Amino acid sequence: MSSGRTAASRLGGLAAGVLVTSPVVGVLLLLQRHVTASLAGNRTPARSRAATRRGAGGGATTWRRRHPAGPPRRPLVALLAMVVLALVLGSSLPAPAPGARADDGARIVAVETIDRRTVDLTIDSPALGRTGKARLLLPDRFAAEPARRWPLLYLLHGCCDSYVSWTRSTDVEQLTEDAGVLVVMPEAGRAGFYSDWYNGGRGGPPRWETFHLVELRQLLERNYRAGGRRAVAGLSMGGLGATAYAARHPGMFRAVASFSGILDTWPDDASLVLGLLRSFGDDPLALWGDPDRQAAVWREHDPAELASGLRGTALFVGFGDGRPGPFDGPDAAGTSQSMLEARLHAQNERFAARLRALRIPARVDDYGPGIHDWPYWQRELHRAWPMLLRSLGA
């Protein structure tokens, strides 16, 4: 975007801020006026009230303090101070929760404004059987263009992390500032694997796929003007979510980006998924069942098995090989992050080979040295960014 447009956007934001704060400023001026008047009413003449002067007859005339004719102004001043305090505090409280619900009754029950563009939603979710969280990055001109619908980018977090991870660990706020894109970063559980859980054949909760692609999508369309152009990107477990979501729902997403993704889980790497679930105290068979007895369920959530569903979708696949890279010290060799990236390197190579066999084009960034860590995922987001923007028409 041009610098002129950026300046105009910031001016629009400043104007909006003025509109919000002008009532507070007005009451402050009124308060100042009454305080001044109160002081003037209690003021002694020019000389000190203790001073005296000689009268015409030679006697002493004492200048005494004058009291105001009306009632004291202190109660009014205190009342105005309370009004100002209420206005100032009220301007910093979260906005009311938007009212439009999803088809299954999911609704936004709380909205917390973090800053001018960052908003955290709390959602009462039937799919989860509890409340769930999502962080939004609003387009820079969201308030200035109230009739416009915005392209939607899902950013999915990895295992053991949360919905705040992308804004905590990358420059995504700066990267998206002038992009004209609504970004959503939803909660997905520590090891939810972006799936409606099998639970012995009974189904969820948790139903993360339903929460993200039905409830959250409808709430964003009905309350935050999300449009029909969508892209999805994720890291590690979120890479599985991004590719599996797009493959399981052809046409929902125009572009997919995976960074160090878990992309080939069945049958060779089922132990990786099962081990992560056990580490959090979850029943490892509750997710997709037993890898042998419920092999069909596992295949239905394995990106490599689902790859044919990605035809016609713009694809970016980035991954390292686990050796210490440009963002690592020499002591990174042999760490859990190094070994995990090496394991995922093999998965990503198999996934890329599957795409080639199906003649599905993709940009594959096998960047060599690099461990399983945020500096690489931020760099890969920047490398995938032009493709994501093109797909969104932003």
C-alpha positions as CSV (number, residue, x, y, z in Angstrom):
1,M,0.0,0.0,0.0
2,S,1.1,3.6,-0.6
3,S,2.3,5.8,2.2
4,G,-0.6,8.1,1.5
5,R,-3.1,5.4,2.1
6,T,-1.3,4.4,5.3
7,A,-1.4,8.0,6.5
8,A,-5.1,8.3,5.7
9,S,-5.8,5.1,7.6
10,R,-4.0,6.4,10.6
11,L,-5.8,9.7,10.4
12,G,-9.1,7.8,10.2
13,G,-8.1,5.9,13.4
14,L,-7.2,9.2,15.1
15,A,-10.6,10.7,14.1
16,A,-12.3,7.7,15.6
17,G,-10.3,8.1,18.8
18,V,-11.4,11.8,19.0
19,L,-15.0,10.8,18.6
20,V,-14.7,8.4,21.5
21,T,-12.8,10.7,23.8
22,S,-14.6,14.0,23.0
23,P,-17.4,13.5,25.6
24,V,-14.7,13.0,28.2
25,V,-12.9,16.1,27.2
26,G,-16.2,18.1,27.3
27,V,-17.0,17.0,30.8
28,L,-13.4,17.8,31.8
29,L,-13.9,21.4,30.5
30,L,-17.2,21.7,32.3
31,L,-15.5,20.5,35.5
32,Q,-12.7,23.0,35.1
33,R,-15.2,25.8,34.7
34,H,-17.1,24.9,37.9
35,V,-13.9,24.5,39.8
36,T,-12.7,27.9,38.7
37,A,-16.1,29.5,39.6
38,S,-16.0,27.8,43.0
39,L,-12.6,29.2,43.7
40,A,-13.6,32.6,42.5
41,G,-16.6,32.6,44.8
42,N,-14.4,31.9,47.8
43,R,-11.7,34.4,46.9
44,T,-10.9,37.3,49.1
45,P,-10.3,40.8,47.7
46,A,-6.9,41.7,46.2
47,R,-5.3,42.2,49.6
48,S,-4.9,39.4,52.0
49,R,-7.9,38.7,54.1
50,A,-5.7,39.4,57.1
51,A,-4.9,42.9,55.9
52,T,-6.5,46.1,57.2
53,R,-6.7,49.6,56.0
54,R,-7.4,53.0,57.6
55,G,-10.9,54.4,57.0
56,A,-11.8,58.1,56.5
57,G,-12.4,58.5,60.2
58,G,-9.1,57.1,61.2
59,G,-10.5,53.8,62.4
60,A,-9.4,50.4,61.2
61,T,-11.5,48.6,58.6
62,T,-11.0,44.8,58.4
63,W,-11.2,42.9,55.0
64,R,-13.2,39.8,55.8
65,R,-13.7,36.6,53.8
66,R,-16.8,36.6,51.7
67,H,-18.9,33.5,51.5
68,P,-20.8,32.6,48.3
69,A,-24.4,33.5,48.2
70,G,-25.6,30.1,46.9
71,P,-25.2,26.6,48.2
72,P,-21.6,25.1,48.3
73,R,-20.3,23.9,44.9
74,R,-18.4,21.0,46.3
75,P,-21.1,18.3,45.8
76,L,-21.4,19.4,42.1
77,V,-17.7,19.2,41.6
78,A,-17.6,15.8,43.2
79,L,-20.4,14.6,41.0
80,L,-18.7,15.8,37.9
81,A,-15.5,14.1,38.9
82,M,-17.4,10.8,39.3
83,V,-18.9,11.2,35.8
84,V,-15.5,11.8,34.3
85,L,-14.1,8.8,36.0
86,A,-17.0,6.6,34.8
87,L,-16.5,7.9,31.2
88,V,-12.8,7.2,31.3
89,L,-13.2,3.7,32.7
90,G,-16.1,3.0,30.3
91,S,-14.0,3.9,27.3
92,S,-11.5,1.2,28.2
93,L,-14.0,-1.6,28.8
94,P,-14.5,-4.4,26.2
95,A,-17.1,-3.7,23.5
96,P,-20.5,-5.5,23.9
97,A,-20.6,-9.0,22.5
98,P,-22.1,-9.1,19.0
99,G,-25.5,-10.7,19.0
100,A,-25.7,-12.8,15.8
101,R,-25.4,-16.6,16.5
102,A,-24.2,-19.5,14.6
103,D,-26.7,-22.0,13.3
104,D,-26.1,-24.4,16.2
105,G,-26.5,-21.6,18.8
106,A,-22.8,-20.8,19.3
107,R,-22.5,-17.2,20.3
108,I,-19.9,-14.6,21.3
109,V,-20.3,-14.0,25.0
110,A,-17.3,-11.6,25.6
111,V,-15.2,-9.3,23.6
112,E,-11.9,-8.0,24.9
113,T,-10.2,-5.1,23.0
114,I,-6.4,-5.6,23.3
115,D,-5.5,-2.7,21.1
116,R,-6.7,-0.8,18.0
117,R,-6.7,-3.9,15.8
118,T,-6.5,-6.9,18.2
119,V,-9.7,-8.3,19.7
120,D,-10.1,-11.5,21.8
121,L,-13.4,-13.3,21.5
122,T,-14.9,-15.8,24.1
123,I,-17.4,-18.1,22.4
124,D,-20.0,-20.3,24.0
125,S,-19.5,-23.4,21.8
126,P,-21.8,-26.4,21.6
127,A,-19.1,-28.1,19.5
128,L,-16.6,-27.9,22.4
129,G,-19.1,-28.3,25.2
130,R,-17.6,-25.2,26.8
131,T,-16.3,-21.7,25.9
132,G,-13.5,-21.3,23.4
133,K,-11.3,-18.5,22.5
134,A,-10.2,-16.8,19.3
135,R,-8.0,-13.7,18.6
136,L,-8.7,-11.4,15.7
137,L,-6.5,-8.9,13.9
138,L,-8.9,-6.5,12.3
139,P,-8.1,-4.8,9.0
140,D,-6.7,-1.3,9.4
141,R,-9.8,0.2,7.8
142,F,-12.3,-2.0,9.5
143,A,-14.1,0.9,11.2
144,A,-13.7,3.3,8.3
145,E,-15.4,1.0,5.8
146,P,-18.5,-0.4,7.7
147,A,-20.1,-1.9,4.6
148,R,-17.1,-3.8,3.3
149,R,-16.6,-7.6,3.6
150,W,-13.1,-8.8,4.3
151,P,-11.0,-11.7,3.1
152,L,-10.4,-14.2,6.0
153,L,-7.1,-15.7,6.9
154,Y,-6.9,-18.5,9.5
155,L,-3.6,-18.8,11.4
156,L,-3.4,-22.1,13.3
157,H,-1.1,-22.7,16.3
158,G,0.9,-25.8,17.1
159,C,0.8,-28.4,19.8
160,C,1.1,-27.3,23.4
161,D,0.5,-23.7,22.5
162,S,-2.5,-21.3,22.4
163,Y,-4.4,-18.8,20.3
164,V,-2.1,-15.9,21.3
165,S,1.0,-17.6,20.0
166,W,1.2,-15.9,16.6
167,T,1.0,-12.4,17.9
168,R,3.2,-13.3,20.8
169,S,6.0,-14.9,18.8
170,T,5.9,-13.2,15.3
171,D,5.5,-9.9,13.6
172,V,2.1,-10.8,12.2
173,E,0.5,-7.6,13.4
174,Q,2.9,-5.5,11.4
175,L,2.9,-7.8,8.4
176,T,-0.9,-7.6,8.1
177,E,-1.4,-4.0,9.0
178,D,-2.1,-2.7,5.5
179,A,-3.2,-6.0,3.9
180,G,-6.9,-5.5,4.1
181,V,-7.4,-9.0,5.6
182,L,-9.3,-10.2,8.6
183,V,-7.0,-12.6,10.5
184,V,-8.4,-15.1,13.0
185,M,-6.2,-17.2,15.3
186,P,-8.5,-19.7,17.1
187,E,-7.9,-21.9,20.1
188,A,-7.3,-25.5,19.2
189,G,-6.5,-27.3,22.4
190,R,-3.0,-28.3,23.5
191,A,-3.2,-31.4,21.4
192,G,-6.6,-31.2,19.7
193,F,-5.2,-32.0,16.3
194,Y,-7.9,-29.9,14.5
195,S,-10.4,-32.7,14.6
196,D,-13.8,-33.7,15.8
197,W,-12.7,-36.4,18.2
198,Y,-13.7,-40.1,17.7
199,N,-14.3,-40.9,21.4
200,G,-14.9,-44.6,20.8
201,G,-17.3,-43.8,17.9
202,R,-19.5,-41.6,20.0
203,G,-18.1,-38.3,18.6
204,G,-17.3,-35.1,20.4
205,P,-16.8,-32.9,22.3
206,P,-14.3,-31.7,21.6
207,R,-15.2,-31.0,18.0
208,W,-12.5,-28.7,17.0
209,E,-13.2,-28.9,13.2
210,T,-16.8,-27.9,13.8
211,F,-15.8,-25.1,16.1
212,H,-13.4,-23.6,13.6
213,L,-15.1,-24.2,10.2
214,V,-18.8,-23.9,11.1
215,E,-19.3,-22.0,14.4
216,L,-16.4,-19.6,14.2
217,R,-16.7,-19.0,10.5
218,Q,-20.5,-18.2,10.8
219,L,-19.9,-15.9,13.8
220,L,-17.2,-14.0,11.9
221,E,-19.4,-13.7,8.8
222,R,-22.4,-12.5,10.8
223,N,-20.6,-10.2,13.3
224,Y,-17.3,-9.2,11.8
225,R,-18.0,-9.0,8.0
226,A,-15.8,-11.9,7.0
227,G,-16.2,-12.6,3.3
228,G,-16.1,-15.7,1.2
229,R,-12.4,-15.6,0.2
230,R,-10.4,-17.6,2.7
231,A,-6.9,-18.9,3.2
232,V,-5.4,-21.0,6.0
233,A,-1.8,-21.4,7.4
234,G,-0.5,-23.2,10.4
235,L,2.7,-24.6,12.0
236,S,3.5,-28.1,13.3
237,M,0.1,-29.4,14.5
238,G,-1.4,-26.4,12.8
239,G,0.1,-27.4,9.5
240,L,-1.8,-30.7,9.8
241,G,-4.9,-28.6,10.5
242,A,-4.4,-26.3,7.6
243,T,-3.8,-29.0,5.0
244,A,-6.5,-31.4,6.4
245,Y,-9.1,-28.7,6.6
246,A,-8.6,-27.6,3.0
247,A,-8.5,-31.2,1.7
248,R,-11.5,-32.3,3.7
249,H,-13.5,-29.2,2.5
250,P,-12.5,-28.6,-1.1
251,G,-13.2,-25.0,-2.2
252,M,-13.5,-23.6,1.3
253,F,-9.9,-22.3,1.2
254,R,-8.1,-20.7,-1.8
255,A,-4.7,-21.2,-0.4
256,V,-2.9,-23.3,2.3
257,A,0.5,-22.8,3.9
258,S,2.1,-25.3,6.2
259,F,5.3,-24.6,8.3
260,S,7.0,-27.7,9.8
261,G,3.7,-29.4,9.6
262,I,2.7,-32.9,10.8
263,L,1.7,-34.1,7.3
264,D,2.0,-37.9,7.2
265,T,0.8,-39.6,10.3
266,W,-0.5,-42.9,9.2
267,P,0.7,-45.6,9.5
268,D,4.4,-44.9,10.0
269,D,4.2,-41.9,12.4
270,A,1.1,-42.7,14.4
271,S,3.3,-43.0,17.5
272,L,4.1,-39.3,17.3
273,V,0.5,-38.4,17.6
274,L,-0.2,-41.0,20.3
275,G,2.8,-39.9,22.3
276,L,1.8,-36.2,22.3
277,L,-1.7,-37.1,23.5
278,R,-0.3,-39.3,26.3
279,S,2.0,-36.4,27.4
280,F,-1.1,-34.3,28.3
281,G,-2.9,-37.1,30.1
282,D,-5.4,-37.6,27.3
283,D,-6.7,-41.0,26.2
284,P,-4.6,-41.5,23.0
285,L,-7.3,-43.6,21.3
286,A,-10.0,-40.9,21.9
287,L,-8.7,-38.8,19.0
288,W,-9.0,-41.1,16.0
289,G,-9.3,-44.5,17.6
290,D,-6.7,-47.3,17.3
291,P,-4.4,-46.9,14.3
292,D,-5.1,-50.5,13.2
293,R,-8.7,-51.1,14.1
294,Q,-9.8,-47.5,13.1
295,A,-7.4,-47.1,10.2
296,A,-10.1,-45.5,8.1
297,V,-10.5,-42.7,10.7
298,W,-6.8,-42.1,10.7
299,R,-6.6,-41.9,6.9
300,E,-9.5,-39.4,6.9
301,H,-7.4,-37.0,9.0
302,D,-3.9,-37.6,7.4
303,P,-2.8,-34.9,5.0
304,A,-0.8,-37.2,2.8
305,E,-3.8,-39.5,2.4
306,L,-6.1,-36.5,1.7
307,A,-3.7,-34.8,-0.7
308,S,-6.0,-35.3,-3.8
309,G,-8.5,-32.9,-2.1
310,L,-6.0,-30.1,-2.4
311,R,-6.2,-29.9,-6.2
312,G,-6.9,-26.4,-7.3
313,T,-5.6,-24.9,-4.1
314,A,-2.5,-22.7,-3.9
315,L,0.0,-24.6,-1.7
316,F,3.1,-23.6,0.3
317,V,5.0,-26.2,2.2
318,G,8.1,-25.1,4.3
319,F,10.3,-27.2,6.5
320,G,13.9,-27.7,7.8
321,D,16.0,-30.8,8.4
322,G,16.7,-30.4,12.1
323,R,20.3,-29.3,11.9
324,P,21.2,-26.0,13.7
325,G,20.5,-23.2,11.3
326,P,21.0,-19.5,11.0
327,F,18.7,-18.7,14.0
328,D,20.3,-21.4,16.3
329,G,23.4,-21.7,18.4
330,P,25.6,-24.8,18.2
331,D,24.0,-26.2,21.3
332,A,20.8,-26.7,19.3
333,A,22.1,-30.0,17.9
334,G,20.5,-33.0,19.5
335,T,17.7,-31.0,21.3
336,S,14.1,-32.1,21.2
337,Q,13.4,-29.3,18.7
338,S,16.2,-30.5,16.4
339,M,15.1,-34.2,16.5
340,L,11.4,-33.3,16.0
341,E,12.2,-31.2,12.9
342,A,14.3,-34.0,11.5
343,R,11.4,-36.4,12.0
344,L,9.0,-33.9,10.3
345,H,11.4,-33.4,7.5
346,A,10.8,-37.0,6.5
347,Q,7.0,-36.5,6.7
348,N,7.1,-33.4,4.6
349,E,9.2,-35.1,2.0
350,R,6.7,-37.9,1.7
351,F,3.8,-35.3,1.5
352,A,5.6,-33.4,-1.2
353,A,6.2,-36.6,-3.1
354,R,2.5,-37.4,-2.9
355,L,1.7,-34.1,-4.4
356,R,4.1,-34.6,-7.3
357,A,2.6,-38.1,-7.9
358,L,-0.9,-36.5,-8.1
359,R,0.5,-33.7,-10.3
360,I,-0.7,-31.0,-7.8
361,P,1.6,-28.0,-8.0
362,A,3.0,-26.6,-4.8
363,R,5.8,-24.3,-3.6
364,V,8.0,-26.6,-1.5
365,D,10.6,-24.8,0.6
366,D,13.0,-27.4,1.9
367,Y,15.3,-24.9,3.5
368,G,17.8,-27.3,5.0
369,P,19.3,-26.4,8.4
370,G,16.8,-25.2,10.9
371,I,15.1,-26.6,14.0
372,H,11.5,-26.6,15.2
373,D,11.2,-23.0,16.4
374,W,9.5,-19.7,15.8
375,P,12.2,-17.7,13.9
376,Y,11.8,-20.2,11.0
377,W,8.0,-20.1,11.1
378,Q,8.1,-16.3,11.0
379,R,10.4,-16.3,8.0
380,E,8.3,-18.9,6.3
381,L,5.1,-16.8,6.9
382,H,6.9,-14.0,5.1
383,R,7.8,-16.2,2.2
384,A,4.3,-17.6,1.9
385,W,2.7,-14.1,2.3
386,P,2.6,-13.0,-1.3
387,M,0.8,-16.3,-2.3
388,L,-1.7,-15.9,0.5
389,L,-2.4,-12.3,-0.4
390,R,-2.9,-13.2,-4.1
391,S,-5.3,-15.9,-3.2
392,L,-7.3,-13.6,-1.0
393,G,-7.4,-10.8,-3.6
394,A,-6.1,-8.5,-1.0
